[in-house]
Amino acid sequence: MNIIDELLWREAINQQTDADGLRELTESKSVSLYCGVDPTGNSMHIGHLIPFMVLRRFQLAGHRPVILIGGATGTIGDPSGRQSERSLQTLEQVQENVDALTAQMKKLFLTDNDNQVRLVNNYDWTKDMNVIEFLRDFGKNFSINTMLAKDVVASRLDSGISFTEFSYQILQSIDYLHLYQHEDVQLQVGGSDQWGNITSGLDLIRKKEGNEAKAFGLTIPLMLKADGTKFGKTAGGAIWLDPKQTTPYEFYQFWANTDDRDVVKYLKYFTFLSKEEIEALEEKVATEPHKREAQKALAEEMTRFVHGEELLEQAKRISAALFSGDIRSLTADEIEEGFKEMPTFTAGKETKNIVDWLVELGIEPSKRQAREDITKGAISINGERVNELETEITAGDAIGGKFIIVRKGKKNYSLVKLV
């Protein structure tokens, strides 16, 4: 299957500057293509992954991806999707973010011995450019009228846009020209909000290299969930690739909890499962949705890709323990990860009667309610049901000497830290 046909089947193409020309190019040769990310933070989130998964598919089809880390553009700020100016970061902070994102990209994409992804930083070819060069060699090629008509700029005219952010599309155009001239890049891939920047780059290439220059642009559709909300966001915020910001268990659970209406779309976008495998899972969604086999496959594929086999197994182990109530099978570190977002209380290490202990912590509102729940078997400590009102809680109950897990009813967990 041609790479363009595969992307069409995966519904991963929004716009192309020249669909016939790009198909002909990809069928005739191995193509160099690029996608960029700005170092606005020290980690990517899953929304950033969407165009880079397309780059990876091109790589697997025998093409040559280039990943651009925007050490220069990251100091300016892309105005797309924003209604106000970004706060500029210090150059030192930008460099720290560049280093962090570079490490993430290497971990995710530099896994093959052959046909490896190339990583570049646009700061390398812009840092020595002076303002006269910028205005004479590049600014002269851009019409203000055309720039104002770009969606990314037009959407900001009412609220206001600085010259700094207005010039962003010129810098990104310079990137495409540089990569075309020095890395043989003929295709830029980006999100749908990058269409204006991509076409500006193509215009610059043709003005500098002639109208016969073969360069193309392709954008990815805007990803929305079935309920119309933005993909990749939860009540706790973005889903980060950095395990310190979003734990592998939380990452796994995000995908495992995907709505039936979205799961096939995500399998197509984010996994490298074959057409046949995805269609088989799609059938499972239609006939046996309660088994959630598609969600499990999605969660496993994505957690393995981002965090590796070992952390995938840990995430599955935490999930299984919480589902079954077998809390004691977990280590203290796994408990801390799995219960990160759950209600947390602190308690001393002295021995206490369970009724008094639950009320003092605030897990139970009153001794009467605590006695009633214990008598009914609604209270479990570390996965073991408590029925005796005389039960005592001691420091020895703490898993790893740190944590006691209280479950009230079927799903209400609380994490108690001993101090």
JOTA-V705516 format. One record per backbone hydrogen bond with DSSP energy under -0.5 kcal/mol. NH is the residue of the N-H (numbers start at 1). CO is the residue of the C=O. If there is no record, write none. Layout:
# JOTA-V705516
nh=NH co=CO
nh=NH co=CO
This chain:
# JOTA-V705516
nh=6 co=2
nh=7 co=3
nh=8 co=4
nh=9 co=5
nh=10 co=6
nh=11 co=8
nh=12 co=7
nh=14 co=219
nh=15 co=219
nh=17 co=217
nh=22 co=18
nh=23 co=19
nh=24 co=20
nh=25 co=21
nh=26 co=22
nh=27 co=23
nh=28 co=24
nh=28 co=25
nh=29 co=25
nh=31 co=29
nh=32 co=184
nh=33 co=64
nh=34 co=187
nh=35 co=66
nh=37 co=68
nh=39 co=70
nh=40 co=38
nh=46 co=239
nh=48 co=45
nh=49 co=45
nh=50 co=46
nh=50 co=47
nh=52 co=48
nh=53 co=49
nh=54 co=50
nh=55 co=51
nh=56 co=52
nh=57 co=53
nh=58 co=54
nh=59 co=55
nh=60 co=56
nh=61 co=57
nh=62 co=59
nh=63 co=58
nh=64 co=31
nh=65 co=63
nh=66 co=33
nh=67 co=118
nh=68 co=35
nh=68 co=66
nh=69 co=67
nh=69 co=120
nh=70 co=37
nh=70 co=68
nh=71 co=69
nh=74 co=70
nh=75 co=72
nh=76 co=73
nh=77 co=73
nh=82 co=79
nh=88 co=86
nh=94 co=90
nh=95 co=91
nh=96 co=92
nh=97 co=93
nh=98 co=94
nh=99 co=95
nh=100 co=96
nh=101 co=97
nh=102 co=98
nh=103 co=99
nh=104 co=100
nh=105 co=101
nh=106 co=102
nh=107 co=103
nh=108 co=104
nh=109 co=105
nh=110 co=105
nh=110 co=106
nh=111 co=109
nh=118 co=65
nh=120 co=67
nh=122 co=69
nh=124 co=121
nh=125 co=122
nh=126 co=122
nh=126 co=123
nh=127 co=123
nh=129 co=126
nh=134 co=130
nh=135 co=131
nh=136 co=132
nh=137 co=133
nh=138 co=133
nh=138 co=134
nh=139 co=134
nh=140 co=135
nh=141 co=138
nh=142 co=139
nh=147 co=143
nh=148 co=144
nh=149 co=145
nh=150 co=146
nh=150 co=147
nh=153 co=150
nh=154 co=150
nh=155 co=151
nh=156 co=153
nh=157 co=153
nh=157 co=154
nh=160 co=156
nh=166 co=162
nh=167 co=163
nh=168 co=165
nh=169 co=166
nh=170 co=167
nh=171 co=167
nh=172 co=168
nh=173 co=169
nh=174 co=170
nh=175 co=171
nh=176 co=172
nh=177 co=173
nh=178 co=174
nh=179 co=175
nh=180 co=176
nh=181 co=177
nh=182 co=178
nh=183 co=179
nh=185 co=179
nh=186 co=32
nh=187 co=32
nh=188 co=216
nh=189 co=34
nh=190 co=218
nh=192 co=220
nh=194 co=191
nh=195 co=192
nh=198 co=194
nh=199 co=195
nh=200 co=196
nh=201 co=197
nh=202 co=198
nh=203 co=199
nh=204 co=200
nh=205 co=201
nh=206 co=202
nh=207 co=203
nh=208 co=204
nh=209 co=205
nh=210 co=206
nh=213 co=210
nh=215 co=213
nh=216 co=186
nh=218 co=188
nh=219 co=15
nh=220 co=190
nh=224 co=222
nh=225 co=229
nh=228 co=225
nh=231 co=223
nh=233 co=230
nh=234 co=237
nh=237 co=234
nh=239 co=232
nh=240 co=238
nh=241 co=44
nh=245 co=242
nh=246 co=242
nh=251 co=247
nh=252 co=248
nh=253 co=249
nh=254 co=250
nh=255 co=251
nh=256 co=252
nh=257 co=253
nh=258 co=255
nh=262 co=259
nh=263 co=259
nh=264 co=260
nh=266 co=262
nh=267 co=263
nh=268 co=264
nh=269 co=265
nh=270 co=266
nh=271 co=266
nh=271 co=267
nh=278 co=274
nh=279 co=275
nh=280 co=276
nh=281 co=277
nh=282 co=278
nh=283 co=279
nh=284 co=280
nh=285 co=281
nh=286 co=282
nh=287 co=283
nh=288 co=284
nh=291 co=288
nh=292 co=289
nh=296 co=292
nh=297 co=293
nh=298 co=294
nh=299 co=295
nh=300 co=296
nh=301 co=297
nh=302 co=298
nh=303 co=299
nh=304 co=300
nh=305 co=301
nh=306 co=302
nh=307 co=303
nh=308 co=303
nh=308 co=304
nh=312 co=308
nh=313 co=309
nh=314 co=310
nh=315 co=311
nh=316 co=312
nh=317 co=313
nh=318 co=314
nh=319 co=315
nh=320 co=316
nh=321 co=317
nh=322 co=318
nh=323 co=319
nh=324 co=320
nh=325 co=321
nh=326 co=321
nh=327 co=325
nh=328 co=382
nh=329 co=326
nh=330 co=327
nh=335 co=331
nh=336 co=332
nh=337 co=333
nh=338 co=334
nh=339 co=335
nh=340 co=337
nh=342 co=339
nh=343 co=413
nh=345 co=415
nh=347 co=417
nh=352 co=393
nh=354 co=391
nh=357 co=353
nh=358 co=354
nh=359 co=355
nh=360 co=356
nh=361 co=357
nh=362 co=358
nh=363 co=358
nh=364 co=358
nh=370 co=366
nh=371 co=367
nh=372 co=368
nh=373 co=369
nh=374 co=370
nh=375 co=371
nh=376 co=372
nh=377 co=374
nh=378 co=373
nh=379 co=373
nh=380 co=407
nh=381 co=384
nh=382 co=380
nh=382 co=405
nh=384 co=381
nh=385 co=383
nh=386 co=379
nh=391 co=388
nh=393 co=352
nh=394 co=392
nh=395 co=349
nh=397 co=394
nh=398 co=395
nh=399 co=403
nh=401 co=398
nh=402 co=399
nh=403 co=399
nh=404 co=416
nh=406 co=404
nh=406 co=414
nh=407 co=380
nh=408 co=412
nh=409 co=378
nh=409 co=407
nh=412 co=408
nh=413 co=411
nh=414 co=406
nh=415 co=343
nh=416 co=404
nh=416 co=414
nh=417 co=345
nh=417 co=415
nh=418 co=402
nh=418 co=416
nh=419 co=347
